């Protein structure tokens, strides 16, 4: 069974930085995708970005491109979301999710990710 756990959330001031971690267990192979998503109060969940653990290909939503960076750790079971120049609209619960394979654009679709973490709160204050 694949399990994911997010950590690193918290409060940060406008313009600040924060790094989230997603620890993954239960994968029996090394070609899978880890996506980051977020949900703000009163809004639908939206995609943030995704990485192929096999070859480190990444893809980002337009809202975070250039400010957020996804990377995988040395042991490939931890994926990071580095968030810079944070804005008030980045306030949300952030989730990581996994899929057996990375496919450009497809990772954003409902139902593509097959396992989810419980989320971690990020609050950006002015």
SULQUIRA-V412292 format. One record per helix or strand. SS is the DSSP state (hx for helix, st for strand). FROM is the first residue (numbers start at 1). TO is the last residue. If there is no record, write none. Layout:
ss->SS from->FROM to->TO
ss->SS from->FROM to->TO
This chain:
ss->st from->3 to->7
ss->st from->10 to->13
ss->st from->18 to->25
ss->st from->33 to->39
ss->st from->46 to->52
ss->st from->58 to->60
ss->st from->68 to->72
ss->st from->78 to->83
ss->hx from->88 to->90
ss->st from->92 to->99
ss->hx from->106 to->108
ss->st from->115 to->116
ss->st from->120 to->125
